[in-house]
């Protein structure tokens, strides 16, 4: 017990200290705090400055491998792609069929997931946090356990840490080294996309993705056997859960169980893969039964209020206090960015963009990641812009768009069409323009900074808008009248409606066809 408490205290103290620093910095001017924090992080992480960033010719990325399992499959993008290597990231897509269970596992890297479709349950085990959900015997009637020391059979309930509901539009944060599982409790497939950030400072290993499963035999069910790919190399490797690396006798003694049960934990004969079918409904202690309709929104609001209360107490108290337990154990790990009412940029004629950073979801400061959800209407345009302190990994949810990216030497490094289930990496400081196609365009972007800062080059509050007219006149060799047109013709902020010139061009194209 003492060892558990000391280990948990160390983990909680480190995380609590990082979150306390973030809370204090939020009281400073946002842009200055973001820039200063970014510089400090870059000074600590020489891995971010890598020679692999050869970005003269970007291209659309699609899944290169598919791992089948009993109740779903996982698609993986090739982590050896130069753009992904430069961003220190990898991309995966999980499809969990009805009643499927993604087996408990943890990773060496920070992970941010987006729920594309469906509903499910997300369980995560935080080290040192109490099992605050407890059932009595009547809730799990018919389940019984045996105590050999007492020599009798007894009925018992269950105790576990909090289980969270996830739904379409949720961003879900996964801390490195914490075990999690996902269950599809809906009627349709549960689809999640995930960015794995191997350059996160918590990863003390290498830049390879390492998934540690706690159950099952994950390599089973894959097409042709699972292939372990390291950066710059490729080799066949046998996969299994971590308990397969131990002797049966040692596991038996560690858990104080029979030898048959120890062998089952190792799962060497399991052929179901990493997503298994749940034969009977999961018995979970959940407030849904007690609170009825609308419980989920009330629960999410309670989480936000608890987080705000913890932040106020830390900010107002001058006494030394830990507070890490209430910070971590009650920390929000999800936030929905699909609600139009939460949009940060909205144009009724063009679309909307919603951003999520560590100010709105503080756990992201630990992951050093943030997210953006965008919806563009037909022929609408996102202002030419670049990220000042992060890369962006764009995943297309629906529709299509023409995308152009320009590099530091004025060369076009990408000019093409981006479609559903494709990924495109936009490197830091590279300028990107997105124009929706006839079906519109919907995407989610993951950024490699918890407070990614974007700079627009057109529209209101843009770089061009802020320049002196005479600077534009002399820089471009244009008249003062043209300089004013360049500055003021676009009054929209970030999401642009189709211009009159674009509309006339479309009508000409339709007439020609």
C-alpha positions in Angstrom: 0.0 0.0 0.0 2.8 2.4 0.9 4.5 1.7 -2.5 1.3 2.4 -4.3 0.8 5.7 -2.5 4.3 6.9 -3.0 4.3 6.1 -6.7 0.9 7.8 -7.2 2.0 10.8 -5.2 5.0 11.3 -7.5 2.9 11.0 -10.7 0.2 13.3 -9.3 2.6 15.9 -8.0 4.4 16.2 -11.4 1.1 16.6 -13.3 -0.4 18.9 -10.7 2.7 21.1 -10.9 2.4 21.4 -14.7 -1.3 22.2 -14.4 -0.7 24.8 -11.7 1.8 26.5 -14.0 -0.7 26.5 -16.8 -3.4 27.9 -14.5 -1.2 30.8 -13.5 0.0 31.6 -17.0 -3.7 31.8 -18.1 -4.0 35.1 -16.2 -1.3 36.7 -18.4 -2.0 38.1 -21.8 -2.9 35.0 -23.9 -0.7 35.5 -26.9 2.4 36.4 -25.0 1.9 33.4 -22.6 1.4 31.1 -25.5 4.5 32.3 -27.3 6.6 32.2 -24.2 5.4 28.7 -23.3 6.0 27.5 -26.8 9.6 28.8 -26.8 10.3 27.2 -23.4 9.0 23.8 -24.6 11.0 24.0 -27.8 14.1 24.7 -25.8 13.5 21.5 -23.8 12.7 19.3 -26.8 15.5 19.2 -29.3 13.6 16.3 -30.9 11.3 18.8 -32.4 14.0 20.1 -34.7 14.7 17.1 -36.9 16.5 16.8 -40.2 13.6 14.6 -41.5 11.5 17.6 -42.4 11.9 17.4 -46.2 8.7 19.1 -47.2 9.2 20.1 -50.8 6.4 17.9 -52.1 3.5 17.1 -49.7 0.8 14.6 -50.7 -2.4 13.2 -49.4 -2.1 10.3 -46.9 -4.3 7.2 -46.8 -4.4 4.1 -44.6 -1.6 1.7 -45.5 -2.5 -1.2 -43.2 -5.6 -2.8 -41.7 -5.7 -4.9 -38.6 -8.8 -7.1 -38.3 -10.3 -8.3 -35.1 -13.4 -10.2 -33.9 -15.5 -7.1 -33.4 -13.9 -4.4 -35.6 -10.7 -3.3 -37.1 -8.0 -0.6 -37.0 -6.5 1.2 -40.0 -3.0 2.7 -39.7 -1.3 5.3 -41.7 2.4 4.7 -42.6 4.3 6.3 -39.8 7.4 6.4 -42.0 5.8 9.1 -44.2 8.1 12.1 -44.1 5.4 14.6 -43.2 4.2 12.5 -40.2 7.8 12.0 -39.1 8.4 15.7 -39.2 5.3 16.3 -37.1 6.4 13.6 -34.7 2.9 12.0 -35.0 1.1 8.9 -36.2 -2.5 8.4 -37.3 -5.0 5.6 -36.7 -8.7 4.9 -37.3 -10.6 2.5 -35.1 -14.0 0.9 -36.1 -15.6 -0.9 -33.2 -18.8 -2.8 -34.2 -21.9 -3.1 -32.0 -21.1 -4.6 -28.6 -17.4 -4.5 -29.4 -14.8 -3.9 -26.7 -11.4 -2.3 -27.5 -9.1 -4.2 -25.1 -7.4 -2.3 -22.2 -4.1 -0.9 -23.3 -1.7 2.0 -22.8 0.9 3.8 -24.9 4.2 5.6 -24.6 2.8 8.7 -26.3 0.1 11.2 -25.9 -3.1 10.5 -27.8 -6.0 12.6 -28.9 -9.1 10.9 -30.3 -12.1 12.3 -32.2 -15.4 10.4 -32.3 -16.5 10.4 -35.9 -19.7 8.3 -35.4 -21.6 6.4 -32.8 -21.8 6.3 -29.0 -19.9 4.4 -26.5 -18.2 4.1 -23.1 -14.7 5.2 -22.3 -12.9 3.9 -19.3 -9.5 5.1 -18.1 -7.6 4.1 -15.0 -5.7 6.9 -13.4 -2.8 5.8 -11.1 -3.5 6.5 -7.5 -7.1 7.7 -8.0 -9.8 6.0 -5.9 -12.5 3.7 -7.2 -15.3 6.2 -6.6 -18.0 4.1 -8.4 -19.3 1.3 -6.2 -22.3 -1.0 -6.5 -24.0 -3.0 -3.8 -24.7 -6.7 -4.0 -28.2 -6.3 -5.4 -27.0 -4.5 -8.6 -25.1 -7.6 -9.7 -27.3 -10.3 -8.4 -26.2 -13.7 -9.4 -22.5 -12.9 -9.5 -20.5 -14.6 -6.8 -16.9 -14.9 -5.8 -15.1 -17.4 -3.7 -12.8 -16.7 -0.8 -10.5 -19.7 -0.2 -9.3 -18.3 3.1 -12.8 -18.2 4.5 -13.9 -21.4 2.6 -17.2 -19.9 1.7 -18.9 -18.4 -1.4 -20.1 -14.8 -1.1 -21.9 -12.3 -3.3 -20.2 -9.0 -4.1 -20.7 -5.9 -6.1 -18.1 -4.0 -8.1 -15.8 -1.0 -7.6 -14.1 0.9 -10.4 -13.0 4.3 -11.5 -15.3 6.6 -13.4 -16.6 5.5 -16.8 -17.4 8.3 -19.3 -19.9 8.3 -22.1 -18.6 9.4 -25.5 -20.5 10.4 -28.6 -20.1 11.8 -32.0 -18.1 15.1 -32.0 -16.2 14.3 -28.8 -12.5 15.0 -28.4 -11.1 12.4 -26.0 -7.7 13.0 -24.3 -5.5 10.0 -23.4 -2.5 10.5 -21.1 0.7 8.5 -21.8 1.0 5.4 -19.7 -2.7 5.4 -18.5 -4.7 2.3 -19.4 -8.0 2.8 -21.2 -10.7 0.7 -22.9 -13.6 1.6 -25.2 -17.0 -0.1 -25.6 -19.5 0.4 -28.3 -22.9 0.4 -26.7 -24.8 1.9 -29.6 -26.7 0.4 -32.5 -24.2 1.4 -35.2 -20.4 1.2 -35.6 -18.3 3.4 -33.2 -15.7 5.1 -35.3 -12.7 7.0 -33.8 -9.7 8.7 -35.4 -6.7 9.2 -33.3 -3.4 11.1 -33.5 -0.5 9.7 -31.5 2.0 12.3 -30.6 5.4 10.6 -30.1 7.2 13.9 -29.6 5.4 14.6 -26.4 7.8 15.3 -23.5 6.3 12.4 -21.5 7.7 9.9 -24.0 11.1 9.0 -22.7 11.6 6.2 -25.3 12.1 6.7 -29.0 9.8 8.0 -31.8 8.2 4.6 -32.4 4.6 3.9 -31.4 4.5 1.3 -28.6 1.1 0.0 -27.6 1.0 -2.1 -24.4 -2.1 -4.3 -24.2 -3.2 -5.7 -20.9 -5.4 -8.4 -22.3 -5.9 -10.6 -25.3 -3.6 -11.6 -28.1 -3.6 -8.5 -30.3 -1.6 -10.0 -33.2 -4.3 -12.6 -33.9 -6.8 -11.7 -36.6 -4.5 -9.3 -38.5 -4.1 -9.9 -42.2 -0.7 -11.7 -42.8 0.4 -11.1 -39.2 1.0 -7.8 -37.6 4.1 -5.9 -38.7 6.1 -3.7 -36.3 7.5 -0.7 -38.1 10.2 1.4 -36.7 11.1 4.8 -38.1 13.2 4.0 -41.2 12.9 0.2 -40.9 10.4 -2.6 -41.1 10.4 -5.9 -39.4 8.1 -8.8 -38.4 7.4 -8.9 -34.7 5.1 -11.1 -32.6 2.6 -9.1 -30.5 0.8 -10.1 -27.4 -0.3 -8.6 -24.1 2.3 -7.6 -21.6 1.6 -10.6 -19.2 2.8 -13.0 -21.9 6.3 -11.9 -21.0 6.0 -13.5 -17.5 6.1 -17.0 -16.1 2.8 -18.7 -15.2 4.1 -19.3 -11.7 5.1 -15.7 -11.1 1.7 -14.4 -12.3 -0.1 -17.0 -10.2 1.7 -15.8 -7.1 1.4 -12.1 -8.0 -2.4 -12.2 -8.4 -2.9 -15.0 -5.8 -5.0 -17.0 -8.3 -5.1 -20.5 -9.7 -2.7 -21.5 -12.6 -5.6 -21.8 -15.1 -6.6 -18.2 -14.5 -3.0 -17.0 -14.8 -2.8 -18.7 -18.2 -6.0 -17.1 -19.3 -4.6 -13.7 -18.3 -1.7 -14.3 -20.7 -4.2 -15.0 -23.5 -1.8 -17.0 -25.6 -4.6 -19.1 -27.0 -6.9 -16.1 -27.6 -7.8 -15.7 -31.3 -10.1 -12.7 -31.1 -7.6 -9.9 -31.7 -7.6 -6.4 -30.1 -11.3 -5.7 -30.4 -13.5 -8.4 -28.9 -17.3 -9.0 -28.8 -19.1 -8.6 -25.5 -21.4 -11.5 -25.2 -23.5 -10.1 -22.3 -24.2 -6.4 -21.5 -21.4 -4.8 -19.4 -22.4 -4.4 -15.8 -21.3 -0.8 -15.1 -22.1 1.5 -12.1 -23.5 4.5 -13.9 -25.6 7.6 -13.0 -27.7 7.2 -16.1 -30.0 4.8 -14.2 -30.5 7.2 -11.3 -30.9 10.5 -13.1 -32.9 9.7 -16.2 -33.1 11.7 -19.4 -30.6 14.5 -19.8 -28.2 13.1 -17.3 -25.2 13.2 -19.8 -25.3 17.0 -20.3 -25.8 17.5 -16.6 -22.8 15.3 -15.9 -20.6 17.2 -18.4 -21.6 20.5 -16.9 -20.8 19.2 -13.4 -17.3 18.2 -14.6 -16.7 21.7 -16.0 -17.9 23.3 -12.7 -15.7 21.1 -10.6 -12.7 22.0 -12.8 -13.5 25.7 -12.6 -13.9 25.4 -8.8 -10.5 23.7 -8.5 -8.9 26.4 -10.6 -10.4 29.2 -8.4 -9.2 27.6 -5.2 -5.7 27.2 -6.5 -5.7 30.8 -7.7 -7.1 32.3 -4.5 -5.2 30.3 -1.9 -1.8 31.6 -0.8 -1.1 28.4 1.3 1.0 25.6 0.0 -1.3 22.7 -1.1 -1.1 19.7 -3.3 -4.5 19.6 -4.9 -3.1 17.1 -7.5 -5.6 14.4 -6.5 -8.7 16.5 -7.1 -7.0 17.9 -10.2 -6.2 14.7 -11.9 -8.8 12.3 -10.6 -11.7 14.6 -11.5 -10.0 16.0 -14.6 -12.1 16.4 -17.7 -10.9 14.1 -20.5 -13.4 14.9 -23.2 -15.1 17.9 -24.8 -17.6 18.0 -27.7 -16.7 20.3 -30.6 -19.5 19.4 -32.9 -22.1 21.8 -31.4 -22.6 24.8 -33.7 -23.4 27.0 -30.7 -19.8 26.6 -29.5 -18.3 27.8 -32.8 -15.4 30.3 -32.4 -15.8 31.6 -36.0 -19.2 31.6 -37.8 -20.3 33.0 -41.1 -23.9 32.2 -42.0 -23.0 32.2 -45.7 -19.8 30.2 -45.4 -19.6 27.9 -42.3 -18.0 27.7 -38.9 -14.8 26.7 -37.1 -14.6 25.5 -33.5 -11.2 25.3 -31.7 -10.3 23.4 -28.5 -7.1 24.2 -26.6 -5.8 23.9 -23.0 -7.8 26.9 -21.8 -11.0 25.1 -22.6 -9.7 21.6 -21.8 -6.8 21.9 -19.4 -5.6 18.3 -19.8 -4.4 19.3 -23.3 -1.5 21.2 -21.7 -0.1 17.9 -20.5 -0.6 16.3 -23.9 0.8 19.4 -25.8 -2.0 18.9 -28.4 -5.1 20.8 -29.4 -7.9 20.4 -32.0 -10.1 22.2 -34.5 -13.4 21.2 -36.1 -14.4 23.0 -39.3 -17.5 23.0 -41.5 -17.5 24.8 -44.9 -20.5 25.3 -47.1 -20.4 24.9 -50.9 -17.6 26.9 -52.5 -16.7 28.7 -49.2 -13.1 29.4 -48.4 -10.9 29.5 -45.3 -8.6 32.5 -45.2 -5.0 31.8 -46.2 -3.3 31.2 -42.8 -0.4 29.5 -41.1 0.2 28.1 -37.6 2.9 30.0 -35.7 3.8 27.3 -33.2 2.5 23.9 -34.4 2.0 21.5 -37.3 -1.6 20.6 -38.2 -2.9 17.1 -39.2 -6.1 17.5 -41.2 -8.5 14.5 -41.4 -11.5 14.8 -43.8 -14.8 13.8 -42.2 -17.2 14.5 -45.1 -17.2 16.2 -48.5 -14.1 17.5 -50.4 -12.0 20.6 -50.9 -9.3 21.9 -53.0 -6.3 22.7 -50.9 -3.1 24.6 -51.7 -0.1 24.9 -49.4 2.9 27.2 -50.0 6.3 26.8 -48.5 9.1 29.2 -47.3 10.6 29.7 -50.8 7.3 30.6 -52.4 7.0 27.2 -54.0 3.7 25.3 -54.0 4.2 22.1 -52.0 0.7 20.9 -52.4 -2.2 21.6 -54.8 -4.9 19.0 -54.9 -8.2 17.6 -53.8 -8.7 16.4 -50.2 -11.5 13.8 -49.7 -13.2 11.7 -47.0 -10.9 9.5 -44.8 -7.7 11.2 -46.2 -5.1 13.0 -44.1 -2.9 16.0 -45.0 -0.1 17.4 -42.8 0.3 21.2 -42.9 3.8 22.0 -41.5 4.4 24.9 -39.1 4.5 28.3 -40.9 3.4 26.9 -44.2 0.5 28.8 -45.6 -2.7 26.9 -46.5 -5.9 27.8 -48.3 -9.0 25.5 -48.3 -11.9 25.9 -50.7 -14.9 23.6 -50.3 -16.3 21.6 -53.2 -19.9 21.3 -54.4 -20.7 18.9 -51.5 -19.2 21.2 -48.8 -16.3 20.2 -46.6 -16.0 19.0 -43.0 -12.8 18.3 -41.2 -11.1 17.9 -37.9 -7.5 19.0 -37.4 -5.1 18.0 -34.7 -2.4 20.6 -33.8 1.0 19.8 -32.1 0.7 22.6 -29.5 -1.8 22.8 -26.7 -2.4 26.5 -27.6 -1.8 26.6 -31.4 -1.7 30.2 -32.7 -2.9 30.9 -36.2 -2.1 34.0 -38.3 -4.4 34.9 -41.2 -3.1 36.6 -44.4 -6.4 38.0 -45.7 -9.6 39.4 -44.2 -10.3 41.3 -41.1 -7.6 41.1 -38.3 -5.1 39.7 -40.9 -1.4 40.5 -41.4 -2.2 42.4 -44.7 -5.0 44.4 -42.9 -2.5 45.5 -40.2 0.2 46.7 -42.6 0.6 50.4 -43.6 -0.8 51.3 -47.0 2.5 52.7 -48.1 4.2 49.5 -47.2 1.8 47.6 -49.4 2.2 50.2 -52.2 6.0 49.9 -52.2 6.1 46.2 -51.5 3.9 45.2 -54.4 4.5 48.1 -56.7 0.7 48.9 -56.8 -1.4 52.0 -56.5 -2.8 53.3 -53.2 -6.3 52.4 -54.4 -5.2 48.8 -55.1 -3.6 48.7 -51.7 -6.9 49.7 -50.1 -8.7 47.0 -52.1 -6.2 44.4 -50.8 -6.7 45.5 -47.2 -10.5 46.1 -47.1 -12.3 44.1 -49.8 -12.7 41.2 -47.4 -14.5 42.2 -44.2 -15.0 38.6 -43.1 -12.7 37.3 -40.4 -11.7 33.6 -41.1 -14.4 31.8 -43.0 -15.1 33.5 -46.4 -18.3 33.2 -48.4 -17.9 32.7 -52.2 -16.9 36.0 -53.9 -18.9 37.5 -56.7 -16.0 36.7 -59.1 -16.1 33.0 -58.0 -19.9 32.9 -58.5 -19.5 34.3 -62.0 -16.8 31.8 -62.8 -19.0 28.9 -61.6 -21.9 30.1 -63.8 -19.6 30.2 -66.8 -18.4 26.7 -66.1 -22.0 25.4 -65.8 -23.0 27.1 -69.0 -20.0 25.5 -70.8 -20.9 22.1 -69.5 
